């Protein structure tokens, strides 16, 4: 990863950004917390991913692989954090670091039906977000979809590694710059007004790659 890319992603090797082992461990602990397991809090978010029938997914910024699991491991994850990738692999998921993916054998033009960027673009500056999308678009078939998910106000404020609040307008600008056609935008799981109080309310944007 280039120095510019590391700066844009807030990535540091001391664990304060999204590239550190501390970041991956924090996500792992949160994922394994008793209340998440007992209440099955991921159920609505799993449903929200699956209902769009994304097909074979390239999950960019896949983290620990939660969304790869949501789609039944029907896809490949890419993440710049090697600790996160290692955890995803230990869970039986197919994932690579951003350095590994281009030579992995999965990096075939048009091999995926869709790309997912869930809780990714808020970690980078807007210019780098466009660069990131363009980097992986060749691996998605023509007419395929790109799905973006970003946190609303309360969720954005909950993580010190967030650097760019990206609402519906910001997501539309990103899609326009990347040459994607916006098909739908909606707030999930609660209406938009809840985003200022509920940490896990999300902006969701579905786009299409022109044929």
ABEGO torsion letter per residue (X at the ends): XBAAAAAAAGBBAAGABAABAAAAAAAAAAAABAAAAAAGAAAAAAAAAAAAGAEBBBBBGAEAGAAAAAAGGBEBBBBABAAAAAAAAAAGBBBBBAAAAAAAGABBBGABABBBBBGAAAABBAAAAAAAAAAAAAABBBGBBBBBBBBBAAAAAABAABABBBBAAAAAAAAAAAGBBBABBBBOABBAAAAAABAABBBBBBBBBBX
